[in-house]
Amino acid sequence: MLREENSSRELVWNEGQNVEGWGCSECAWVFNPSGPRADESLDEMKRTFKTQLSAEFDSHACAEHPRVKDAAPWKRRVG
């Protein structure tokens, strides 16, 4: 569940010089997925990835991932 203070944040795709992946629109948090398990099917890997992404995004605290001053916003929004 998102905290009220972060109700405007969105999960976004980031493409930059040093990072490419899912992140938060309001801070510098970037999703770092764990590797797939060898015994998972492709559908299970996708489901695990989506579940982990959602859980970690929902539970991160923006205050713990401050954005560098003058950093460009993430490029593409999802939703």
Secondary structure, 3 states (H helix, E strand, C coil): CCCHHHCCCCEEEEECCCCEEEEECCCCCECCCCCCCCCCCHHHHHHHHHHHHHHHHHHCCHHHCCCCCCCCCCCEECC
